[in-house]
Every structure is written in C-alpha cells, then in structure tokens.
Amino acid sequence: MSTVSPRRWWALIVLAAAQFMVIMDTSIIGVALPEMQRELGFSQGELQWVFNAYVIAFGGLLLLGGRLSDLLGARKVFNAGWVVLIAGSIVAAAAQTAWVEVVGRAVQGVGGALIAPAAMTLLMMLFAHDPKELGKAMALYGAAAPAGGTAGVFLGGVFTEWLSWPWIFIIYVPIGVATLAATKLLPAVESRRGAVDVLGAASVTAGLALAVFAIVRAEHVGWGSTVTVLQLGGAAALLAVFFVIQKSVRRPLMPLGIWRVPRLGSANLAMTLLGAAWIPMWYFLNLYLQQVLGYGAFASGAALLPMTVLLMIFMTAITAKLLARFGAKPLIGGGLLVLALGLLWLSAVEPTGTFAVDVLPASLVAALGMSLAYIPAMMAAMSGAPQEQAGLASGIVNTTYQVGSALGLATLTALATSQGAGQLGNLPALTDGFSAAFLGAAAVAAAGGLITLLVMRGDKAAAAAQQASAPAAKGEQVGV
C-alpha cells in the first residue's frame, strides 16, 4: 500500500506548471509568426510548419513517452523530457533559416512527448488514494493545458513586441532548469522490466507526419494529383503497419486491449475533434488580428487574454462541480456544441471589423465551450485505466488531441488558402479565407458534440462496463 505524500500539493504545482509550459509551447509562437515569416523566409502556406513540427513530434511520440514512463519510471522520463525541451528551445531561438527553426521545434516536441505522460502518471500516483482529491487535482492540472495554450498567445506578444521573437524560446531555458531543480518534490518510481516498441513508435510518427505533409502540399499540387494520392496512401499504409505491429509484438507500444476500457474510444474521438477545432481557431484568430485588423504582437496577445481568464475561472471553479453533478457525457457534448457556436460567430468576421464586435464575444463563447469539454474528456479517457497503464492512457489521450490539432490545422489551412488567405495585403481575400477556416472548425466541433452525445456511455453505464471487464483486463496486464 503506497503512502500518501505530504508534499503532494506542492508536487501538483510542479506538474501543472510543466503541463502549462508544454502546451504553451504549441501556442506561444502564434503572435510571433508574422515576424518569423519575415526574418526566416517562410511562405504563408509553409508558416504552419513552425507549429506542426512541434505537434507532429509531440503527438507522434506521446505513446512512446507513456510507455517509457511506465517502464523506466515517471520521474526519470519527466526529467529527461525537460533536458530535451531545453535543447530544442536553444536551437529554435538561435535559428537563422526556416529549416533550422523547424528542426528546433521538432526537438521541443520530443521533449514535450516525454514530459506530458510522465506528469500525468505522477499525478495519478500522488492522488489515487482519494477520488475527491484526484478530482480537484485533475481540475487544476487540466486547467493548465488550455490556459497555457491561450496564455502563450499573450506572452508571445509580450516577448515579440518588447524584445524579439527568439525570446519566446529562450524563456524555456531558465524555466526548465528551475523545474528540474523542483523535481525532488515528485515521487520516485522504480524501473520495470519490459521492451520498447521502437518500430511501432517510428511507424506511427512517420504516418502522422506524412499525412500532415500531404494535406499541406495538396493545395499546391492538387488534391487529386498522383503525388497527393501516393502520400496519403503511404500515410495510411504506415498507420496500418503500426496497428499490425501492435497486434503482433509481445510488448507493443499501445496494447490494443486497452481500448476495451469503457469510454476510452469515445473520449479520445472527442479530444481529437476538440483539438482539430480549438487550435486552428486561435491560429487564424491571431492572423486575423494582425494581418487584417493591423494589431501589433502585444496588442494581439492582449486581445486574447479574456479567453485565458474565462478558461481559468471555469476550469478551476466551475467545471469540476458540473462534472460531479452531471457527469462527463453532457459536458463534453455540450461543450463542443458551444465551441461550435463561438466558431460560427467568428466566421462572420469582416475586413473592417473591430475587436469588440467581431472577436471578443465570439471568442468568449468558444472559450466557454472549451472549458466545459476539455477536463471531462480527459477524465473520461483516463478514469477506467489501471494505474500500471496510466502513462499509456495519458499518452493516448494527449496523442489524439495533438494529432487532431495537427490534422485540423493542416486541413483548415488548405481550406483558408483556397479561399484567399494566402493573399497578404488583400484584406477582403484574407478575411474570406479566415472566415472559411472558422466555419470549417465550427463544423468539426459540432460533429464532435453530436457524436459524443449519441455514442458515449453515461457515467453509470461506463462504471458498470468497467466493473464487468475488470477481471479480463487484470489478466491481460500481466503480459504488458
């Protein structure tokens, strides 16, 4: 029987701060993109690779990070992740060409893929003794993710406006060193024997990367071109190879039996569509503020600060209470539908619009939807997994969110470009492109909400299914 750590709440601060920083790394580049585009020579279509290089490495390697966390010990992997993230931040800050910047961002993503599942495993270890404490801890930890994503937009504006864009990466060096110094608060975990599925990790990461690359390039070479068809076919083949490997190897990266955990599949689908709608929203909203409304980097970041405040208030003070009262299913489905409403509102942006009319109210509605859906989806995906597979479950749910983000951004960027978003200086054309992207994101969020309400089990049904499958799951875990 494990002892309850008297320093668990201090440890939670370290873990929540890590989650905040890892997710902020996906968004802090947002307001700096126009400046980086000018200095490093990115085209309008290629610019998204500053974001997608991180997300592909992050999302593609999260399963491996979860497996390493379960085998080598979560604290060791957590520390290793910060070392890698610091190294990637130094490369990204020092980049003088576009390709070096993309490499630095990819290395940052590798670090994040080690940190995120290890942090979730440590959190489950610290608070698994008390469901009420676990709920509070998950609320605080969960709030750190979208808050970090939105706060990154604001802080990126501060650094870009008052210093220069490399500072959005330099800041991770002292923060990373401080976090490494604070990891003594985290519980030490002994290593376990087991193999690492390197081929599985390579095939899933390559498949995701090729899929995103094909979508990005399709706008230039044509969706029906031989190149696009071959690339998408290759991506599908690599992902199929990944599932064959998982079924055939003795110790797979993702044991397929884990999908028998109640609600794991439906919650991860919801997270995929949530990421595919939310991340493109702030990406294009930031471009609209700067390239159409003419905001500077700091003003653009400040314009999105109300979203951060609303997210923090709801996630820390309200969502957990609603979850306890109504359960996960209505909050996830309803939250996605509210997000869709906010995005639909944003699709009405005008070339001569204003922040107060075109941005603020719609962005707050979207943030409300995010704050309702994110933590319940995370909890639903994690709640049925046994403790020894906590790192794997965390890796899966984080992977689906990041994969959704990358594929959603690539697809909606292609849509926006086809509708005029590539015509810099042409405000009506830019606005038409951004509006199309918001409308596409609204459709994704609405689909996610409807599917969740139709497919996901309620809390009582999920609990009964979990109890019924517990003996089989317990027997299966021995070989993992």
Buried (B, 14 or more C-beta within 10 A) or exposed (E): EEEEBEEBBEBBEBBBBBBBBBBBBBBBBBBBBBBBBEBBEBEBBBBBBBBBBBBBBBBBBBBBBBBBBBBBBBBBBBBBBBBBBBBBBBBBBEBEEBEBBBBBBBBBBBBBBBBBBBBBBBBBBBBBBEEEBBBBBBBBBBBBBBBBBBBBBBBBBBBBBEEBBBBBBBBBBEBBEEBBEBBEBBBEBEEEEBEBBEBBBBBBBBBBBBBBBBBBBBBEEEEEEEEBBEBBEBBEEBBEBBBEBBEEBEBBBBBEBBEBBBBBBBBBBBBBBBBBBBBBBBBBBBBBBBBBBEBBBBBBBBBBBBBBBBBBEBBBEBBBEBBEEBBBBBBBBBBBBBBBBBBBBBBEBBBEBEBEEBBBBBBBBBBBBBBBBBBBBBBBBBBBBBBEBBBBBBBBBBBBBBBBBBBBBBBBBBBBBBBBBBBEEBBEBBBBBBBBBBBBBBBBBBBBBBBBBEBBBBBEEBBEBBEEBEEEBEEBBEEB
